[in-house]
């Protein structure tokens, strides 16, 4: 069956003036899945917007965490330097203390021998 251009345009005009016919024709021509597409696209769009918002919040939290970690690392490095400086000072002080104790031991030995010189060399000196 051939449809002429005039009949087609008449059909279009009738569909424009009768919304009920247009709805019936749409139901015949398109499956329900196709008719549901605008709603699905809207849902996807909203889901995408929520995903972008969540990603933005996550990115901000990560950047804040990285900044805090960098600050903590700098503070840890400064603490590490201070600890090593303290260890070096303690090492120097221990070296000095060891030298001083050695000198004191030597002086104590000398005094001990001086106080016992007679008892040690008494027979030889007389």
Steps between C-alpha positions, in 0.01 A plus 500: 500500500648827390469812713505832324675807631169674555368209705820492705479874574134456590601222742764723657241781542253258657764370742590853601137585576418169675748423783323170573566375146861613526544300826341190344718526190810545717410185698465307174819630337742492795566231761463598866878488554540774239230711662672457838831639366440865605447389861803274489714782358377733775586241769844448346556874488412534869721203588786658304452830685510318837810307390676823399410659834630197690818499290552870567459444877736203487758697302483784752544258791795332327668834426451604863643166615801535270563851631476378860733209421753736342486723807539200730793375293672839520444506877634144529810597301558796731457273804742252344762774452457619860540144630820449302637833623424393857670164443809677362513730804459204733772312316737798537415529870554128551839520330598790726370317806693184406820701461444674835430169678820358350697796632341462843588131506857585414517766774343260752764239416776758547361609837462138607863426417618823664320413821660155504847588378662414832321170533577407143862622471584521869771236504657629182508865618657435837 
